[in-house]
């Protein structure tokens, strides 16, 4: 991001950190994903607009608190999710976190790229959907290669105003063409707040906690002098108010206002925008999805590089990693993407919620500092292969989360909170009884950030 180096296997040094403006422009790409409009509209249809709005507000608070804690730590240490996971789970145990992060980034790359492709194919029906997929991959991969990263923040900075203008224009045009009604407040089976509806909408957003892993890996490029700004603005309430609430309200309004054929689907918002805005709608979709997919592809590439660096005698150049990611995304796109993606992401979300909970517990708990001071050992040979404190907490909480998720009703809606509670409590209890050898093999060579 800051340079051609990704620092996939080492902390980001102070000299490679980004200024606050560049990091802001790069990070806010995550705020323009069509996914945020889609999930909010889907929740409004499923549980009612009022419950969706209440769930979004609670989610903003949850994301702002956790995002502030994680980003401060990432800025201070320069560690990536993969490197920090070595402390939590051991050198080899951390590989699971890297694989989960990589898989999540691939899934979101597939979703956002598919949205662009569907829009292109709908506007240019002469193209087949597979051809549209290929076009999207063909231009997406170069955007995160080599020196192109040096202007990635500038690219996203230029595109951000276009996204905001496009979102405002879409809402304004829908009112101008179809008139304003309160129908957007009356979506779904109920027009009143219910405990189950609000809870279900809130926990649905917890299932997108992979955003916090993105936040961590972006925040580590921030300068320590800008820590407060990033924690409070970029990874705090202003960012999540826009990302979750503003996008969500727009998505709900557009879906309820623009008439589309059939039931609401994952691409209803996109097709509605094309119907309303024509070519300008296509440009709006391209701008929003190109911004977020620079983040998705970048995260997938960095984590793939981290995985391959563990293999002896194999050096994976970044361009090769980018091509591999592009091929994987294209192959998955050729499948019936939307039929399985949200189910897969639901299971993946349980693992991510567990990781975030363990990470938060580790950072805010006094027990690690009492045991290790400021020492952070991440190097191969100095980190134990497995840290059973973190692994036990992770696997146990994920197991509990899966049981809840498959229970239906309140049980399913409580899977993420149950996972978070079990992960935090289990890790806290084990951390309180931890020994130094759980975290370091040789105390004399520890790193002090």
C-alpha positions as CSV (number, residue, x, y, z in Angstrom):
1,X,0.0,0.0,0.0
2,X,2.6,2.5,1.0
3,X,5.2,1.1,-1.3
4,X,5.6,-1.9,-3.6
5,X,6.2,-3.9,-0.4
6,X,3.2,-5.4,1.3
7,X,5.0,-6.3,4.6
8,X,3.2,-9.6,4.6
9,X,5.8,-11.2,6.8
10,X,7.1,-8.3,8.9
11,X,5.8,-5.3,10.8
12,X,5.3,-2.1,8.8
13,X,8.3,0.2,9.7
14,X,7.7,3.8,10.5
15,X,9.4,4.9,7.2
16,X,6.8,3.0,5.2
17,X,3.7,4.4,6.9
18,X,1.1,6.5,4.9
19,X,0.1,10.0,5.8
20,X,-3.4,10.4,7.1
21,X,-4.9,11.7,3.9
22,X,-3.6,8.8,1.8
23,X,-4.7,6.2,4.2
24,X,-8.1,7.8,4.6
25,X,-8.7,7.7,0.8
26,X,-7.5,4.1,0.5
27,X,-9.5,2.8,3.5
28,X,-12.8,4.5,2.6
29,X,-13.0,2.3,-0.5
30,X,-14.5,-0.2,1.9
31,X,-17.4,2.2,2.5
32,X,-18.6,2.1,-1.1
33,X,-19.4,-1.6,-1.5
34,X,-22.8,-2.3,-3.0
35,X,-22.9,-5.1,-0.3
36,X,-23.9,-2.5,2.3
37,X,-26.9,-1.4,0.3
38,X,-27.9,-4.9,-0.4
39,X,-27.7,-6.4,3.1
40,X,-29.7,-3.5,4.6
41,X,-32.4,-3.8,2.0
42,X,-32.6,-7.5,2.5
43,X,-32.9,-7.1,6.3
44,X,-35.6,-4.5,5.8
45,X,-37.6,-6.8,3.6
46,X,-37.1,-9.7,6.0
47,X,-37.6,-8.0,9.3
48,X,-39.1,-4.6,8.6
49,X,-37.4,-1.2,8.1
50,X,-37.6,-0.1,11.7
51,X,-35.9,-3.2,12.9
52,X,-33.3,-2.9,10.2
53,X,-32.6,0.7,11.2
54,X,-32.4,-0.1,14.9
55,X,-30.1,-3.0,14.1
56,X,-27.9,-0.7,12.0
57,X,-27.6,1.9,14.8
58,X,-26.5,-0.7,17.3
59,X,-24.1,-2.2,14.8
60,X,-22.5,1.2,14.2
61,X,-21.7,1.5,18.0
62,X,-20.3,-2.1,18.1
63,X,-18.1,-1.5,15.0
64,X,-16.9,1.9,16.2
65,X,-15.8,0.5,19.6
66,X,-14.1,-2.6,18.3
67,X,-12.6,-0.7,15.3
68,X,-11.1,1.9,17.5
69,X,-9.4,-0.7,19.8
70,X,-8.1,-2.9,17.0
71,X,-6.8,0.1,14.8
72,X,-4.9,1.6,17.7
73,X,-3.1,-1.6,18.4
74,X,-2.3,-2.2,14.7
75,X,-0.9,1.3,14.3
76,X,1.3,1.0,17.4
77,X,2.7,-2.4,16.4
78,X,2.6,-2.4,12.6
79,X,1.6,-6.0,12.7
80,X,-0.8,-7.6,10.2
81,X,-3.7,-9.9,11.1
82,X,-1.5,-12.8,10.1
83,X,1.5,-11.7,12.2
84,X,-0.6,-10.9,15.2
85,X,-2.3,-14.3,15.0
86,X,1.1,-15.9,15.6
87,X,1.0,-14.4,19.1
88,X,-2.6,-15.7,19.7
89,X,-2.4,-19.1,18.1
90,X,1.3,-19.9,17.5
91,X,3.3,-19.9,14.3
92,X,1.5,-22.7,12.6
93,X,-1.8,-22.1,14.3
94,X,-1.9,-18.6,12.8
95,X,-2.0,-20.2,9.3
96,X,-5.7,-20.8,10.0
97,X,-6.4,-17.1,10.5
98,X,-4.6,-16.3,7.3
99,X,-6.6,-18.9,5.4
100,X,-9.9,-17.6,6.8
101,X,-8.9,-14.0,5.9
102,X,-7.9,-15.1,2.4
103,X,-11.1,-17.0,1.9
104,X,-13.2,-14.1,3.1
105,X,-11.4,-11.7,0.8
106,X,-12.0,-14.0,-2.1
107,X,-15.7,-14.3,-1.4
108,X,-16.1,-10.6,-1.2
109,X,-14.1,-10.1,-4.3
110,X,-16.4,-12.6,-6.1
111,X,-19.5,-10.8,-4.8
112,X,-18.4,-7.3,-5.8
113,X,-16.9,-8.3,-9.1
114,X,-20.1,-10.3,-9.9
115,X,-22.2,-7.2,-9.2
116,X,-20.1,-5.2,-11.7
117,X,-20.3,-8.0,-14.3
118,X,-24.1,-8.3,-13.9
119,X,-24.4,-4.5,-14.5
120,X,-22.1,-4.6,-17.6
121,X,-24.0,-7.6,-19.0
122,X,-27.4,-6.0,-18.3
123,X,-26.4,-2.8,-20.1
124,X,-24.5,-4.6,-22.9
125,X,-26.6,-7.7,-23.5
126,X,-24.4,-8.6,-26.5
127,X,-21.9,-9.9,-23.9
128,X,-22.4,-13.1,-22.1
129,X,-22.1,-13.1,-18.3
130,X,-18.9,-15.1,-18.5
131,X,-17.4,-12.5,-20.8
132,X,-18.4,-9.8,-18.5
133,X,-16.8,-11.7,-15.6
134,X,-13.6,-11.9,-17.6
135,X,-13.6,-8.2,-18.4
136,X,-13.9,-7.4,-14.7
137,X,-11.0,-9.6,-13.7
138,X,-8.9,-8.4,-16.6
139,X,-8.9,-4.8,-15.3
140,X,-9.2,-5.6,-11.5
141,X,-5.9,-7.5,-11.2
142,X,-3.6,-4.7,-12.5
143,X,-5.1,-2.2,-10.1
144,X,-3.3,-3.8,-7.2
145,X,0.0,-4.6,-8.8
146,X,3.4,-3.1,-8.2
147,X,3.8,0.6,-8.3
148,X,0.1,1.0,-9.1
149,X,-0.4,0.8,-5.3
150,X,1.4,4.1,-5.0
151,X,-1.6,5.9,-6.5
152,X,-4.3,3.6,-5.2
153,X,-5.1,6.1,-2.5
154,X,-5.3,8.8,-5.1
155,X,-7.5,6.7,-7.3
156,X,-9.9,6.0,-4.5
157,X,-9.8,9.6,-3.4
158,X,-10.9,10.7,-6.9
159,X,-13.6,8.1,-7.0
160,X,-15.0,8.8,-3.5
161,X,-16.8,12.1,-4.5
162,X,-18.2,10.4,-7.6
163,X,-19.7,7.7,-5.3
164,X,-21.2,10.2,-2.9
165,X,-22.6,12.3,-5.8
166,X,-23.9,9.1,-7.5
167,X,-25.7,7.9,-4.3
168,X,-27.3,11.3,-3.8
169,X,-28.3,11.5,-7.5
170,X,-29.8,8.0,-7.4
171,X,-32.0,8.9,-4.4
172,X,-33.0,12.3,-5.9
173,X,-33.8,10.8,-9.3
174,X,-35.9,8.0,-7.8
175,X,-38.0,10.7,-5.9
176,X,-38.2,12.8,-9.1
177,X,-39.4,9.9,-11.2
178,X,-41.5,7.9,-8.8
179,X,-42.4,10.4,-6.2
180,X,-41.7,10.3,-2.4
181,X,-43.8,8.0,-0.2
182,X,-43.2,6.5,3.3
183,X,-43.2,3.0,1.7
184,X,-39.5,2.6,2.5
185,X,-40.4,2.8,6.2
186,X,-43.0,0.1,5.7
187,X,-41.0,-2.7,4.1
188,X,-41.1,-6.2,5.6
189,X,-43.7,-8.2,7.6
190,X,-43.9,-5.7,10.5
191,X,-44.1,-1.9,10.8
192,X,-43.0,-1.9,14.5
193,X,-39.9,-2.6,16.5
194,X,-39.6,-6.1,17.8
195,X,-36.9,-7.6,20.0
196,X,-36.3,-10.5,17.6
197,X,-36.3,-8.3,14.5
198,X,-33.9,-5.8,15.9
199,X,-31.7,-8.5,17.4
200,X,-31.6,-10.4,14.1
201,X,-30.6,-7.3,12.1
202,X,-27.9,-6.4,14.6
203,X,-26.4,-9.9,14.6
204,X,-26.5,-10.0,10.8
205,X,-24.1,-7.1,10.7
206,X,-21.9,-8.9,13.2
207,X,-21.5,-11.5,10.5
208,X,-19.6,-8.9,8.4
209,X,-16.9,-8.6,11.1
210,X,-14.4,-9.4,8.4
211,X,-14.5,-5.7,7.8
212,X,-12.6,-5.3,11.1
213,X,-9.8,-7.6,9.8
214,X,-9.6,-5.3,6.8
215,X,-9.5,-2.3,9.2
216,X,-6.6,-3.9,11.1
217,X,-4.5,-4.5,8.0
218,X,-5.2,-1.0,6.7
219,X,-4.6,0.7,10.1
220,X,-1.1,-0.8,10.4
221,X,0.0,1.5,7.6
222,X,-1.0,4.6,9.7
223,X,1.5,6.8,11.3
224,X,1.6,6.7,15.1
225,X,1.2,10.5,15.3
226,X,-2.2,10.0,13.5
227,X,-3.4,7.3,15.9
228,X,-6.2,9.4,17.5
229,X,-7.5,10.6,14.1
230,X,-7.6,7.1,12.6
231,X,-9.1,5.5,15.7
232,X,-11.9,8.1,16.1
233,X,-12.6,8.9,12.4
234,X,-11.4,6.3,9.9
235,X,-12.0,3.3,12.1
236,X,-14.6,4.8,14.4
237,X,-18.1,6.1,14.4
238,X,-18.0,8.5,11.4
239,X,-16.8,5.8,9.0
240,X,-19.3,3.2,10.2
241,X,-22.2,5.7,10.3
242,X,-21.6,6.4,6.6
243,X,-20.8,2.8,5.7
244,X,-23.7,1.0,7.6
245,X,-26.4,3.7,8.2
246,X,-26.1,6.1,5.2
247,X,-25.6,3.3,2.7
248,X,-28.2,1.2,4.4
249,X,-30.9,3.9,4.3
250,X,-30.2,4.6,0.7
251,X,-30.4,0.9,-0.2
252,X,-33.7,0.5,1.6
253,X,-35.1,3.6,0.0
254,X,-34.0,2.7,-3.5
255,X,-35.4,-0.9,-3.3
256,X,-38.8,0.3,-2.0
257,X,-39.0,3.2,-4.5
258,X,-37.7,1.8,-7.8
259,X,-40.1,-0.9,-9.2
260,X,-38.2,-4.0,-10.3
261,X,-39.4,-7.4,-11.6
262,X,-39.6,-10.3,-9.2
263,X,-38.6,-10.5,-5.6
264,X,-35.7,-8.7,-3.9
265,X,-32.5,-10.4,-4.7
266,X,-28.8,-9.6,-4.2
267,X,-28.7,-7.6,-7.4
268,X,-32.1,-5.8,-7.1
269,X,-30.4,-2.6,-6.1
270,X,-28.0,-2.8,-9.1
271,X,-30.8,-3.5,-11.6
272,X,-32.9,-0.8,-10.1
273,X,-30.0,1.7,-10.5
274,X,-29.5,0.8,-14.1
275,X,-33.3,1.1,-14.8
276,X,-33.3,4.5,-13.2
277,X,-30.0,6.0,-14.3
278,X,-29.1,4.1,-17.4
279,X,-25.4,4.6,-18.4
280,X,-24.8,6.8,-15.4
281,X,-26.1,4.0,-13.2
282,X,-23.5,1.7,-14.8
283,X,-20.8,4.3,-14.0
284,X,-22.0,4.6,-10.5
285,X,-21.9,0.8,-10.0
286,X,-18.5,0.6,-11.6
287,X,-17.1,3.4,-9.3
288,X,-18.4,1.8,-6.1
289,X,-17.4,-1.7,-6.9
290,X,-14.0,-0.8,-8.3
291,X,-13.2,1.0,-5.1
292,X,-14.0,-1.8,-2.8
293,X,-12.5,-4.5,-5.0
294,X,-9.1,-2.8,-4.9
295,X,-9.3,-3.6,-1.1
296,X,-10.7,-7.1,-1.6
297,X,-8.0,-8.1,-4.2
298,X,-5.2,-6.5,-2.2
299,X,-6.2,-8.4,1.0
300,X,-6.5,-11.7,-0.9
301,X,-3.1,-11.2,-2.5
302,X,-1.3,-10.2,0.7
303,X,-2.7,-13.2,2.6
304,X,-1.9,-15.6,-0.3
305,X,1.7,-14.3,-0.2
306,X,1.8,-14.9,3.5
307,X,0.6,-18.5,3.0
308,X,3.2,-19.2,0.4
309,X,6.0,-17.7,2.4
310,X,5.6,-20.7,4.8
311,X,6.5,-23.1,2.0
312,X,10.2,-23.9,1.7
313,X,12.0,-23.1,-1.6
314,X,9.0,-21.3,-3.0
315,X,9.1,-17.6,-3.8
316,X,5.8,-16.3,-5.0
317,X,6.2,-12.9,-6.9
318,X,3.4,-10.5,-6.3
319,X,2.3,-10.6,-9.9
320,X,1.9,-14.4,-9.7
321,X,-0.1,-14.1,-6.5
322,X,-2.3,-11.5,-8.2
323,X,-2.9,-13.7,-11.2
324,X,-3.7,-16.7,-9.0
325,X,-6.2,-14.6,-7.1
326,X,-7.8,-13.4,-10.3
327,X,-8.1,-17.0,-11.6
328,X,-9.7,-18.2,-8.4
329,X,-12.2,-15.3,-8.4
330,X,-13.1,-15.9,-12.0
331,X,-13.6,-19.7,-11.5
332,X,-15.9,-19.1,-8.5
333,X,-17.8,-16.4,-10.4
334,X,-18.6,-18.9,-13.1
335,X,-20.5,-20.9,-10.5
336,X,-23.9,-19.9,-9.3
337,X,-22.4,-17.3,-7.0
338,X,-25.3,-15.9,-5.1
339,X,-26.9,-19.3,-4.3
340,X,-24.1,-20.4,-2.0
341,X,-22.1,-17.3,-1.1
342,X,-24.2,-15.9,1.8
343,X,-24.5,-19.4,3.3
344,X,-20.7,-19.8,3.1
345,X,-20.1,-16.3,4.5
346,X,-22.4,-17.1,7.4
347,X,-20.2,-20.0,8.5
348,X,-17.0,-18.0,7.8
349,X,-18.4,-15.2,9.9
350,X,-18.5,-17.4,13.0
351,X,-14.8,-18.0,12.7
352,X,-14.1,-14.3,12.1
353,X,-16.3,-13.2,15.1
354,X,-14.3,-15.6,17.3
355,X,-11.0,-14.2,16.0
356,X,-12.1,-10.6,16.7
357,X,-13.3,-11.4,20.2
358,X,-10.0,-13.2,21.1
359,X,-8.0,-10.3,19.6
360,X,-10.0,-7.7,21.6
361,X,-9.6,-9.7,24.8
362,X,-5.9,-10.1,24.3
363,X,-5.4,-6.3,23.7
364,X,-7.6,-5.0,26.6
365,X,-6.8,-7.7,29.2
366,X,-4.0,-6.9,31.7
367,X,-2.9,-10.5,31.9
368,X,-0.7,-10.6,28.8
369,X,1.2,-7.4,29.7
370,X,1.7,-8.8,33.3
371,X,3.1,-11.9,31.8
372,X,5.2,-10.6,28.9
373,X,5.5,-6.8,29.3
374,X,5.8,-5.1,25.9
375,X,7.4,-8.1,24.2
376,X,5.8,-9.2,21.0
377,X,7.6,-12.2,19.4
378,X,6.4,-13.2,15.9
379,X,9.5,-14.7,14.3
380,X,9.7,-18.3,13.2
381,X,11.7,-20.4,15.6
382,X,10.9,-18.0,18.5
383,X,7.2,-18.5,18.5
384,X,5.8,-21.9,19.6
385,X,4.2,-23.9,16.8
386,X,0.8,-23.9,18.5
387,X,-0.6,-21.7,21.3
388,X,-3.4,-23.8,22.8
389,X,-4.9,-20.9,24.7
390,X,-5.9,-19.1,21.6
391,X,-6.7,-22.3,19.6
392,X,-8.9,-23.8,22.4
393,X,-10.8,-20.5,22.6
394,X,-11.2,-20.3,18.9
395,X,-12.3,-23.8,18.2
396,X,-14.7,-24.0,21.2
397,X,-16.4,-20.7,20.4
398,X,-16.7,-21.6,16.7
399,X,-18.2,-25.0,17.7
400,X,-20.8,-23.3,20.0
401,X,-21.5,-20.7,17.3
402,X,-22.2,-23.4,14.7
403,X,-24.6,-25.2,17.0
404,X,-26.5,-22.0,17.6
405,X,-26.5,-21.1,13.9
406,X,-28.1,-24.4,13.0
407,X,-30.7,-24.1,15.8
408,X,-33.0,-21.7,13.9
409,X,-35.0,-18.7,15.3
410,X,-33.5,-17.0,18.3
411,X,-30.7,-19.6,18.4
412,X,-29.5,-18.8,14.9
413,X,-29.8,-15.0,15.4
414,X,-27.6,-15.4,18.6
415,X,-24.8,-17.4,16.9
416,X,-22.4,-14.5,16.6
417,X,-22.9,-13.1,20.1
418,X,-22.6,-16.6,21.6
419,X,-19.4,-17.1,19.6
420,X,-18.0,-13.8,20.9
421,X,-18.9,-14.5,24.5
422,X,-17.4,-18.0,24.6
423,X,-14.3,-16.9,22.7
424,X,-13.6,-13.9,25.1
425,X,-14.4,-15.8,28.3
426,X,-12.4,-18.9,27.4
427,X,-9.4,-17.0,26.2
428,X,-9.5,-14.7,29.2
429,X,-9.5,-17.6,31.6
430,X,-6.7,-19.4,29.8
431,X,-4.7,-16.2,29.5
432,X,-5.0,-15.6,33.2
433,X,-3.2,-18.9,33.8
434,X,-0.8,-18.6,30.9
435,X,2.9,-19.3,31.0
436,X,5.6,-17.5,29.1
437,X,6.5,-20.5,27.1
438,X,3.0,-20.4,25.5
439,X,4.1,-17.2,23.7
440,X,7.9,-17.4,23.3
441,X,10.4,-20.1,22.8
442,X,13.4,-18.0,23.7
443,X,12.8,-15.0,26.0
444,X,16.2,-13.4,25.1
445,X,15.2,-12.6,21.6
446,X,11.8,-11.0,21.9
447,X,10.8,-7.9,20.0
448,X,9.8,-4.8,21.8
449,X,7.7,-2.4,19.6
